[in-house]
Amino acid sequence: MSHNTLQEQMKKKILIIDGAMGTMLQQANLSSADFGGELYEGCNEYLNLTAPHVIEWIHRSYFEAGADIVETNTFGATKLVLDDYELGAKAYEINKVAAELACKVRDEFSSVEWPRFVAGSMGPTTKSLSVTGGVTFDELVDNYMEQTRGLIDGGVDLLLLETSQDMRNVKAAFVGIEKARESSGKNIPLIISGTIEPMGTTLAGQSIEAFYISVEHMKPLAIGMNCATGPEFMRDHIRSLSDLSITGVSCYPNAGLPDEDGKYHESPESLAAKLAGFAEKGWLNMAGGCCGTTPDHIHALAEILKDYEPRQIPTETHSHVVSGIEPLLYDDSMRPLFVGERTNVIGSRKFKNLIIDGQLDEAAEIARAQVKNGAHVIDVCLANPDRDELEDMENFLDVLVKKIKVPLVIDSTDEKVIERALTYSQGKAIINSINLEDGEERFEKIVPLIHRYGAAVVVGTIDEIGMAVTAERKLEVAERSYHLLVDKYGLSPEDIIFDPLVFPVGTGDEQYIGSANETVKGIRLIKEKLPRSLTILGVSNVSFGLPPVGREILNAVYLYHCTQAGLDYAIVNTEKLERFASIPKEEITLAEKLLFETTDEVLAEFTNLYRDKKKEVAVQKIDMTLEERLAYYIVEGTKEGLVPDLELALKEYDSPLDIINGPLMAGMAEVGRLFNENQLIVAEVLQSAEVMKASVSFLEPYMEATENDSGKGKVLLATVKGDVHDIGKNLVDIILTNNGFKVIDLGIKIAPADLIKAIKEEKPDIVGLSGLLVKSAQQMVLTAQDMKQANISVPLLVGGAALSRKFTDTRISPEYDGLVLYAKDAMNGLDLANRLQDAEERTKIINEKIEARNTAKVEEQQRNRSTILAENMRSTVSKDVPVFKPRDLEQHILKEYSIAHVEPYINLQMLLGHHLGLKGKVAKLLAEKNEKAVQLKETIVGLLTEAKTGDFLQPSAIYRFFPAQSNGDSVIIYDPDDVTK
């Protein structure tokens, strides 16, 4: 059957996959003679040779039931599994014959109007590289290659790698499949199906998002889930997969969960109805059954799904993603992502010695410490010229991947080391690095590994001429590399991470004078010209050779400027990362002079300041009040001195809650302000949250709980799926508990299914959902939908940094049958909880919600009426003017624009009032000759005058024309590259 025919059918309908083979074999009541003797009893795959008529009967039953695809009876037909029955030598024969049997039955049913297909079933084997061991990667490659050859030679239409539980096994299978495809000359389609256990991950620990990211490069026809559970436990995973996947999505669950006797009880009608719910949401391209399902299940499924359209496969890809055990889905709000640099034998003497001494567990702890301190990925470099790098990499990664869940950066110049390292990565790693120093030689060696194993890659701005120093050269090399990698070598732009290179500013080398600024400009240019790709920088290189304390200051200041320019990844020591917001202004100024005005005098001044200086607390706390010190700990993200001051506060404040709601919350408010002004990054905000969490934990035992801990009701709290932040939730827990509520905290990353299960078991009066991230707000919408479908209507309190009352009322509430209330902070949450448990107050809340909803409807109707009136009203403005036609619709950048042209457009209210903190109306203050206002304006005028003759301020601008048209009072703006959008 043509592969194109299969893909054409996927566009027309949800394809139906057959049900269980094992269940049908059990119903056949086979004897040991049918298996070829007692030695082979239980080896279902041997039945292809000993009882082919039984296998044909099963295939025929599923085709008659309405299946589009039947699977060969080869789930365990690898040599590794068959060796348990002394049948390993027959692996190729069994697979080939099994395929021929299924294809024979396929041809009985297939027609032009209704084409049928055969999928070669390939199971996970009985060994797991990550969990059980007992097999090598290369042995698995050979096993899967032999199985694939047999299936292809037998005539299957596609391959189905199913019940996948360990990504390392999947990678080995793919390498084997690729070898068999190449030797046969047939690029047969592949479907990959993973198994998510009831605990929410694969057996090896991956979430469905991490699983998908790890196999996306294999370009499967579909990616999906099978086995392990019934469909209700797959709902959230399939939804996530549908949202992320740029290929087809399949789902063929068990007939529920087995009972104590191993029997399945999900009826055909029930299974079909649940999968129809998935289809109704537009999540499915293929559906079928696994353990416990029969032709009756498949018939019910085929009948109900024929009325649903298949999922629309996205044509646009997603943003940059990598994975380990856990996924890392990048978005701009996360910048910069930290790459932990200490597991590097070149950069860390301690790590190097641990590797030499064979203390691999201790070496892996260095990586764990980096992750604990905020590293999003871990760089691993074992290039010691005195040792076998390949052997060291294998031995170390074998230990490391069991200790950390974040993605790996494989840092090596040896392609053999890189390839072996990629076989140890559970997910999609990053390769560091390639460049054009020797032309395309490095590209030719490394890119095939990216296609084979899946990886992103760091690309240095180096070519045959040498390392790019100026911003223009950096962009030139980056653009050349980009077009080669994308157009010639077939990489996705999102998998390219450019390293614009940073050079030391303290060595006195003349060729690098001004290079720090050139790198900042280079980052900005690369991000403007190649927006789909990312940037990375080894930030600490800029301070090489300088005094240790000075290095930390310079690194922090430089990281700030690079981040402002658009840096995505920063290679840093996360345990020694100074906060930009904590550095004294005079030290920032000196660091910036060294970075951007490098002279011998500035270098000497910087070196002299830090030569004998020890690291010290940025602010002398001795001059602060207790309230200021408590806020300081939060802002600085430090616990040094915290406990003694909390003990002192307990004596001075009336209650622990006064401490929390006073200085501690004031500190968190300041953290929010600094973050909004880009003076703190996400990782530093999280450090502050950890200090807040520690403070609350310390104060908790001193809070007097209300004697009756059940009278006010039971509250169930959870941080939503995909979010690990819990400081707000923990605070709500303590406050509610100490005000008479019984609180059950489910923890972080709680999937809707787990929440629903807990609600049914605990029967709470109120459910509270928390989340810090932007995506968490959307996850609350999905959670509300699932709770509604589960017939749950318990009042829902929601809160989090990215949430708003408007989003709650317009996006979450409509998806839920019960009350949904937005709590702006912990104390507001307590107030709402108290009101909900009071019958009279609860009625008031309901009435308030109804009134607000009715008001919103009226306002919406008025807006719509205004739009209609506006469309009908005849404008008095003449339209008899020519439509301006721009020269082009390209993006234009203006550089070195005259300050004199910009000066008349400066908004003094925004500049002096908003940015420089002048209170009041600026124009009025100036007219009244207000001393501070006049002084500020004179300072600005002086700076502008100086800037006109100097070069420290160079205005630039960007502009672009867009096609547009009116629609009532609205203006519709179209994409210049595609006016249908």
N, C-alpha and C positions, 0 to 999 in steps of 0.2 A: 504494500500500500504506500502511496506517495506521502512523503513527509509534509508536503504542501497541503495535501488533502486533510491531514490531521490538524494543521494550523487553521485551515479554512473552517473546519467543523467547530473549532474552539471559538471562532467569532460568531457562529450561528446559535450555539446552544451551550448549556452547561453539560459537559460530557460526563457520562455515568461510568464509574469504575466498578468492577465486580466486587463481590463480598469475600468472605473467608474461605480459604481452601481447607484449612484444618478442620473447621466445623463440619464441612460437608464430608470429609473423609471419616470423621467420627460417626456420622449418620450412616455411612456405608457399611459399618460393622465388618471391617476387613479382618481376615485371619492372618496369622503369621505366614501362612503359605502365600497369601497375596503379596506380602512384602519380600518373598524370596527366601524365607526361613527366619527362625527366631533371632539369629544374629542381626538381621536387618530391620526387625520390627521396631516401628517408631521413626524410621527414616522415610519420611513422606516423599522426598525427592527421588528415591529409588523406585517408587511406584511408576515413574515415567517409563521405566524399562520392564518392570514385572507385571504391572496392571494398567497398561495404557488406556484400556477401555473405560476404566473408572475415571481417569483424569479427563478424558474426552467428554464423558457424561457430565462432569462438573462444569467444564467450559460451556458445554451446550446449554446447561440449565441457566447459567448466568446470561448468555446471549438471548435466550428465550424470554428471560425476565426483563430485558430492555437495556442491558449493559452495552455501552459503546466500546469499552476496553475491558479485556480480560487479561489477567496476569498469569504468566507461566508458573508452573509448580517447581520453582527453583529458589525459594526464599533462602534455604540453607545449602545451596548447591555449590559451595566453594570447597576446594580441597581441604582447607582448614577444618571445616565442619564435617565433611564426609569422612575424614580420617578417623573420626570416632567410631565409624561403622566399617572401617577398613575398605572404604570405597573411594578414597581420595584420587586414585588413578583414573577413575571414571568421571571426574568432574566435567571435563569438556563434553564427553558423550552425553551425560545426563542433561546438561544445559541445551545441547543441540537438539536432542530428541524431544525434550519438553517444549522447546520453541516450535518444532515441527508439528507436534500434536495440537498445540493451541492454534497455529496458523491453518491447519487442516479444517478445524471447526470454524474458525473465522471465515474462511472462504465459503462455507456453507451458508452463512448469514449475510455476508457483506454484499452491498449493491451500490450502484451509483447514487441512488436516492438516500441510502442509509449505509455509509461505509462503517465497517467495524475494524478494530485494531487489537494488536497483541502487544502487551508490555512485558519485557523481560524482568522478572522480579529478582532483586538483589538485596538480601538482608544484611544486617550489621556484623555477621559471623558471631562466634561465641566468645570472642576476645575483644577487649577494649584497650587501646593503647594508653589511655589516660587513667583508666580505673583498675582493670585487672592485670594488665601487662600480659606476658606470656607469648608475645608475638612482636615482630619488628615491623616498622613502617614498610620496608622493602618487601617483606614477606606478604603483607597485605596487598601491596601493589601487584605482585605476581598472581595472587589468588584471584583478585578482581579482573585482571587482564585475561586470565584463562576463562573465567566465567563469561565475560563479555564476548570473547571470541566465539564461544559455543552458542550464545544467544543470537548474535548477529548472523552466524553461519546457518542457524536454524530458521532465520527469516523474521525475527520480531520487528515491529514497527517503531518501537521506542524502548528505552531502558527506564526502569523504576527503581531507584536506590531508596529503599524504604526502611521505616522504623529506625532511623538514624539516631544514635544516642551519644556519639563521641565524634567531635569535629575532626579529630586527627584521623580516625577511621574513614570519614567521608573524604578527606583530602587524599588519602591513599587510594580509595576507590576511584576517585576522579582521575588520578594519574594513571591507574591501570586501564580505566575506560578510554582515556585519550590514546594510550598506546595501542589498544585494540582497534579503535576507530582508524588510527593512522595506518595500521598494518592491513586492515580490510578495505581501506579507501572509502568507507561509509561513515559519514558524519551523522550518525543516528541520534535523534532527539533524546534528551534526558529529563526525567522528573526526579526531584529530590524531596523526600518526605521525612520530616523529623518527628521524634516522639517526645512530647513534653509530659513529664511525670506529674502526678497530683500536687507535688510541692511547687510546681511552677517553672521548672527548668528541665533541661535534658539530664540524663544520668550523670554526664560529666559537668553539669552546672550551668550551661548556657541558657539564657532567655531566648525567646523566639526571635527577638530583634537581633541579638548577637548571632544567632544561628543563620538568619537570613543574610546579614552583612558578610558572614564568612563564606557563603556559597554563591553570592551574586555574580562573582567573576566567572563561574562555570557556565553562565548563560543558559540555565535550564529552561525548558519549555514551561515548567511550573514548579513552584515551591509550595510545600504544604505540610500537613500534619496527619498522622495516622496512629492508631493503637493507643495504649496506655489508659485512656479514659473514654467516657461517653461524650457526646457532643456538647453537653451543657458546660463541661469544664474546658472546652476548647474555644468558647465564644470570644473571650477577650484576646486570646492568642491569634485567632484567625482574623479578628478585626485589626489588630496591630500589623499583622502580616499583609493584609489587604491595603492598609494605608501606606506601608513602606515599599512594597514590592513593585518593581517595574516589569515583572513577568507574570505568568498565570498563577493562580492560587488554587490549591486542591485541599480537600478535607475528606478523609474516610475513617471515621471513628469506630471504636468498638460498639457493640450493642449494650452500652452501659458498662458499669463495673461488675466484675464477677463476684458471685457469692462465695461462701466458704468451701463450696464444692467445685468451684471453678466454672460455674454455669452463668450464662448471660441472660438477662431478662428484659432488655429493651425491645419493645414490640416493633414490628415494621412500621406501623402507623406513627408511633411516637418518634422513632428515629427520623423518619421522613419529615415530620412536622418541624422538628428542631433544626434540621438542615435547611428546610424551606425558610426558616427565620433568617438564616445566614444569607440565603439567596435573595430574600426580600431586601436586605440591606445592601446588596450589590457586592458581596464579598467573594463569590465563588466563580471559578471557571471549570472545576471538576469536583465531583462528589461521589462517594461510594461507601463501602463498609469494610470493616476489618474484623477482628475476632468476634465470634458469636453471631455474625450476620449471615444470612442465607439468601437464596433467590427471592424469597418473599420480601425481604428488606429491600433488595435492589429493585424489585418491581414497584413497590410503594414509592421508592425514591424517584424512579424514572417517571412515574405518573405525576407526582406533585411538582417536580422541578421542570417539567416541560413548559410550564406556564411562566417561568421566570427567565429574564434575559441574563446572559453571562456577564460577569464583571468586566468593566471597561479597563483594559490594560493601559496604564499611563504611557504617554509618549515622551514625557520629560522626566529626566532623572532627578534624584534628590541631591542634597548638598553633601559635603565631605563626611564620610563615615569610616571608622575603623572599629576593631573589636578585639577583645580578649575573651575571657569568660563573660564579661559585661560589655555592652555596646557603648560606643562613644559617637553620638550623633551631634555633629558640630552645628552651632549657630553663632552669629556674631556676638551675642550677649555673653558668651563664654570666654571671649578673648582676654588675656592670652591663655592658651592651654599650656600647662607646664610639662616639660619633658625632664624627668629625674635623671641627673647626669652622673651620679656617684657609682653606678655599677659599670665602671669604665676603668680598665687597668692602666690606661694612659693618664687619666685625670685624678685617680684616687690611689694613693700608695697603700692605704688600708685594704681596699678591695683587692688590689693586685696581690698583696701578701696572703690574704685569705684564700685566693684561688691557688696560689703556689703551694700553700700548706694543705690543700684539699679540704678546707673547712667550708664546704659548700652551703650548709645550712646557715652558718653565720654570714656568709657572703650574701645569701638571699635576704637576710634580715635587713641589710642595707637598703635593698629595693623596697621592702615593706615599710621602712622608716620614711623613705621618700614619698611613698603613696600616702602614708598617714599624714604627712605634712603638706599634702596638696598636689602631688604629681598625678597628672591624668594619664600619662604613658611613661614607660621606663626604657631608657636607652641602655643597651647591653653591648659592650665592646670588650673583647678578650684577645686583642691583637698584640700579644707579647712575643717578640721575635725569638725569645729563648724557649718558647713552648709550642706545643701542637695546638694551634688555635681551633681547629675543627673538633678535636677531642675535648678541649676545655669547654667549647660552646655546647656540645652535646651533654656533657656531664652537668654543667651549671643549669642549663635550661630544663633538664629533667627534674631538678629540684625547684627551680624558680616558678615554673608554671603551676605548681601545686600550692604556692604561697601567695601569689598575687592574682587579681582578676582583671587588671587593666591591660590595654594593648601593649605590645612590645615594639621597640625600635631596634632593628637588627643593624648594628653599626660595624661594618666590615668592608674591606676592599676585595675580599676573596669570594668569588661567586659560589664556590663549593661550600664555604662556611655559611653563606647566606641561604643557600638552598636547604642545607641540613637544618638550619635554625628554623626555617619556615615550616618544616615538618613537625616541629615541636610546638608551634604556636597554635593554640585552640582557635584563634580567630584570624582577623585580617590585620596583619602587622604593618609596620612602616620600614622600608629599607633606607638606610642612611650610608652611602649616597651614591649618585651617579653624576657625571658631568661630561663636557666635551673636550677635556684636556687632550685626549688622544683621538679626537674626532668622534665618530659614532661607535667606536669599539666597545665602550662600557655599556652603551645603550643596547647593543646587540647581545651582550652576555646576560644582562640583568632583566630586560623587559620580558623575555620568555618565561622567567621565573615568576614574574608578576602575574602573567596570564595563567600559569600553571597552578600556583598556590594562592593567589589573591593577596594583594598588598598595595599600599600607597608608597610613594617614593619621594625621597628628598633629592632635589636637583640643584647642585651648586652652580653659581654663576661663574663658571670657569670654562674657557675654550682653549683652542690651540695657541692663542696669543698669551694666555695666562689668566690670573685672577682678575676679575673686573673690580676696579676701584671706584670709578665714578658712577653716579646714578645712571647716566645715559648708557654706559657700557653694561651695567648690570641688567638694565631693561633689554638691551640688544641681545645679550646672551640668553636671557630668560625667554624672550620671544622666539628666538631660533630653536631653543630646546623644546618649547611648548609645541610649535608646529611640527617638529620632527616626531615627538612622542605621541601627539594626538593624530596627526594626519598620516604618518608613515607607520608608526608602531601600534596604533590602535588603543592608546590609553585614554581613560576618561579624564577630562580636565580636573575634575574634583579629586583625583588621586595623585595629583602633582603638587608637591610642596617645595617652593623655591627658597633656597638659602642664598640671600644676597651678600653674604659674607661680612664679617666684622673684623676689624684689625685693631691691634693694641694702640692706644693713644699715648702710652707712657714710655715707649721704647726710644723715642727721639728719632725714629726712622722717618726721613723727610718724605718718602713716597707715600706715607700713610697720614701725613698732616691733612686734616680736613676730611679724612675717610669716615669718621663716625657720622658726620652730617650727611655725607654722600650715601651711607647705608640707610639712614632714615628716609632720605629722599628716594632712594631706590625702592624701599618697601612701598612707599606711597605710589610710585610710578607702576610697579608691578601689579599692585592691587587695582589700580585704575584701568590698566590695559588688559589684564588677564584676571577678571573678577571671579571667575569660577574656580581658580586655583588658590592655594594658600601660601603662606610664607612662614619661615622658621629661622631662628637665629640662635647661635651659641653666645648668649649675651655676655657671659663672663670673660670672653676673649678680649673685650674692649679694655678691661682693667689689668690685663696680664702684666706682671712685673711690678705692680704698685703695692704699697703696704696693705696688709690684710683688711684692716678696718676701712681704709679708704676704698678698697676694691668693692666692699659691700655697698658703700654709699654710691660709688660711681655706677655700679651695676643697676641699682634700684632706680637712679635718675635716668639712666640710658633706657632701661626697660620701659619706664613711663613714656618717654618720647617715642620709642619704637611702637609701643601699643597705640599711642595716639595716631601714628602714621598708618596703622592697620595690621601690625604683626599678629599672626594667629597662634604660632607655637613658639615658646621660649624655652631653650635648653638651660636649665638652672639647677642649682643645689637648693631644693625646696626647704632644707633645714637651716639655711643661712640666707634668707631673703628679707632684706630690710624693707620696711614700709616707706614708700615715697612720702605719704602724708605725715610721717613721724619725723622726717629729717628736718633739722633747723634750716630756715630759709637761706641763711648765709652759706651753709654747706651745699645746698642745692645750687646756689648761684656759682660757687667755686667749681662744682662738678660740671655744670653746664659750660663754664668758660673753658675748662680743660677739654670737654667733648667737642665743642663747636668753635673755639678760638685757640686751638692748641699752639702754645708758644713755650719756649724754654722757661720763661719767667713764671707762667701759670703752672707748668709742670713742677717746678721747684717749690712753689707755694703750696701746691696740693700735697706733694711728697713730705714736705716739712711738717705740715699740719698733722698728718696721719702716721709719720714714721714710728713714733714711740707711743702712739695713742692706743689705749685699750678700749674694747667695745664697752659702751656705757649706756645707761638709760637716757633716752633722748631728752627727757624733761626731768628736772629735779622735783621729785614728788614731795620733798620736804616742805616746799613752798605752797603746797596745795591744801585746800580744805578736805575733809573726809569725803564730802559729796563729790568734789572734783576728782579725787583719787579713784573713787569707785567708777565714775564715768570713764576715767582715763584707762582703767584696765580693759573695759569693753572696747574702746576706740583703738587701743594699741594691740588688742588681741593677745594680751599677756596675763598669766596667772601669778607672776612673781609679786608677792606681797598681798595678793587678793584675800586670802583667808584671814590674816590678822586684822585687815581693815573691815571685813565682814563681821568678825567677832566684835570689833569696836562699834560697828553700826548697830548691832543687836542691842547694845546698851543705850544708844542715843536715840533710836527710833522707837515709835510706839509698837510697831509690829513688823515682821519680816516682809509683809506685803507692801508696806510703805517704802521699804528699801528697794524692792523690785520696781514698783511703780514710780519711784522717784529717780535717784541717781543712775540706777542700772538702765532703766528705759530711756533716760536722757542720753546715756552713752550710745544706745542703739539708734536713737534718732540722729545723733551726730554721725554715726557710721553710714546711715542712709543718705545724709547730706553729702558726705565725702564721696560716696559711691556715685551719686547722681552727677557730681562734678568731675568724675573720672579720676579722682585722686586715690581711690581704692579699687582693686579688682575683685572679681568674684571670690577667688581663693582667700583673700584677706577678709572679706565680709564673713565668710564661713568660719574663719579663725575667731573673729569677734563673737559670732554666734556660739562657738564652743565655750568661750569664757562666760557668756551669759548662762549657758546651760550648766556650767560648773557652779556658778554663783547660786542659781536656783536650787540645784541639788544640795548645796551646803545649807541653804536656808530652810529647806523643806522640813527637816526634823523639828525645827523650832516653831513651826506653825501649829496652832491648836486646831485640830479637826473638830467639827461639830460632832457631838456625841452620837447623834442618830445619823448614821452614814447611808441610810437607805430611804429615809423619809422623803427626801426631795426627788428621788428618782435615779435611774441608771443612764449613764451616758457612754456611748461607744465612740472612741476616737481613733483616727487613722490618717496617716500621710498617704496620699493617693499613689497609685502605680507610677513608677518611673522617677519618683522624687525621694531623696534620702534625707531631706532636711526636716528636723523635728523640734527645733527650739521653741517655736510658737505653740505647737501642740503640747509639748511638755509643760509649758507655762500654764496653758489652759487646764491641763490635768491637775496640776498642783492647786490652782485657784478653785476649781470646781470641787476637788476632794476636800479642801479645807473650808468649804461652804456647804457641806452636807450631802453632796452628790456621791454616788458610787460610780467610779470611773474605770472603764476597761480600755486599756491602750493596746491596740493591735500592732502598733509599730509603724515602720516605714515601708514604702514600696508595696502597698496593699492593693492587690488586684481586685476588681469588682466581684469576682466569684468568691474570693476569700471573705470579703466584707459581707456579702449576702449570706454566706454560710454562718458567719458570726452573729449577724442580726437575727437569723432564725433560731440560733441556739440560745443567745443571751436575752433576746426580746427587750432591747433598750427602749427608754422613753425618748431619747434624742440621739442622733448620730452626728458627729462632728468630723468634717473633712478638712485637711490642711494641705498646703503645698506652697513652696517658694517660687518654683520655676514658672515661666510663661506657659509652657506646655501643660503644666499641672492644672491650669484653669480649664483647658479643653478636656483634660482627663476627668475633671469633675462633671462635665457635661455627659461624657460617656458613662461614668459611674451612675449618674442619676438615671440615665436611660435604662441601664441594666437593672437597677433597683426597681424601677417602674415595671419592667417586664416580669420581675420576680414577685409582683404584687405587694411591694413594700411601700408604705407611705408614712413611715416614721418621720417626724420633723427633722430637717437637715440644716445644721449650722455649717457654714463654709467660711474659710478665711485663708489669707495668705498674701504675700507681697505683690503678686501679679494679679490679684483679684480686685474687683470693684463692685459696688452695689449695682451699678448699671448692668455689668456682665451677669451678675447673679440673677437679676430680675428678667433680663431679656434672653439669656442663653441657657441658664441652668433650670430656672423655675419652670419654663414651658415643657421641659423634658421629664418632669416629675409630678406625681399625683399628690404628694404631700407638701407641707410648707417648706420653703427654702429661704433661709435668712442669712444675710451677710453680717459677719462679726468683724468689725474693723480692728479689734485687738482683744486681748484676753479678758479684760474687765467688761468690755461690751458683750463678750461671749457669756460671761457669768450673768449679766443682766438679762440677756435674752433667754438663757436657760431657766432662770428664776421665773420670768414671765410666762414661759411655756408651761411650767408646772403649776401655775395658778390659773384656775378655770376662767376667771373674769378677765385676767390679763391676756390669756391665750385668745379669747374671743376678740379682744381689742386688736391683737396682732393680725388675726384673720381679716377683720374688717379693714384695717389699715392696708393690708395687701390687696384686698378687693378694690378699695378706693383708689389706690395707686395704679392698679391695673386698668381700671375704668378711665382714670385721668389720662393715662398713656394712650389708651385707645382714642379718646377724644382728640388729643393732640395730634395723633397720627392722622386721623380723619381730617383735621383742620389743615395739616400739611398737604395732604393729598388734594383737598379742595382748593388750596392756594395754588397748587401746581396746575390744576385744571383751569382755574381762572387765569393764571398767567399765560397758559397756552392759548386761551381764547381771546385774551385782551390784545388789542392791536397796539404795538409800540409806536410811540411818536418819534423814536429815533430813526433817522434815515438809514436804510440798508443799501442804498445805491452807491456803494463804495467798492473798489476792487479788493478782492481777497488777496492778502499778502502771500506771495509765493517765495519761500526761502530758497537759498541756493542749494541746500542739501538738508538732510535730516540726520546728519552725523553729530557725534558729540565733539565739542570744541573746547580746548583748554587755553586760556589766556594766561601767559606767564609774564613776570616782570612788568606788570601793569602799573602805570603811574599813580603814585599816592595822591597827587593833586586831583586826579579824576575821581578818586574814591571819596576824598575828604568831605565834599558837600553832602554826601548821602549818609554820613555817620549819624546814628540816632543817639543823641546825648542822653535821653531818658533811659534807654536800654543800657548804654555803656556806663554812665555814672550811677544810675539808680539800681539796675538789676545786677550788673557785673561787679561794680565797685562799692556797692552797699550804701549809697547815698539815699537817705530817707526823704520822701516827699516828691513833689513835682519839680523836676529839674529846671524847667523854663521859669517857673515862679521864683525859685530859689536864686537863680542867676539874676533875675530882674530886681530882686530885693537885695542883691549884693551879699548874699550869704557867704561867709568867709570860707567854709569848707567846700562849698560848691564852686566858688571862684577859683580856689586853690587847685582843686581837682581838674577843672577845665584848663587852667594855665599849664598844669603838668602835661595833660594830653596834647595841647597845642605845641608845647616844647618838644615832646617826643615826635610828633608828626613833622615838625620843622627839621629835627635832626635826622629823621628817617628819609626825608627827601634828598638829603645829601649823602647819607650813608647807605649801607646795603643790608642792615640787620632786619629790615622789614620789607618783604617783597610780596605785595598783593598778587593773588592769582585768582582766576575765576573759571567756572565751567558753565557752558550753556548748550542747549539743544532745542530744536524746534520739534513739536509733536503735531501730527494731524489731529484735528478736533472738530466737534460740532456741538450745537446746542440741543438741549432736550428740556423744554420748559425753562425753569430757573437753574438748571444744572448744565454743566459742561462735560461732555464725554471726551476723554483723551485716549487716543489709540496708540498702540505699539507701532513705532515707525517701521519696524522690520516685518510686521504682520498686522495689517489694518483690520483683520477680522477679530483681533483681540483688543 
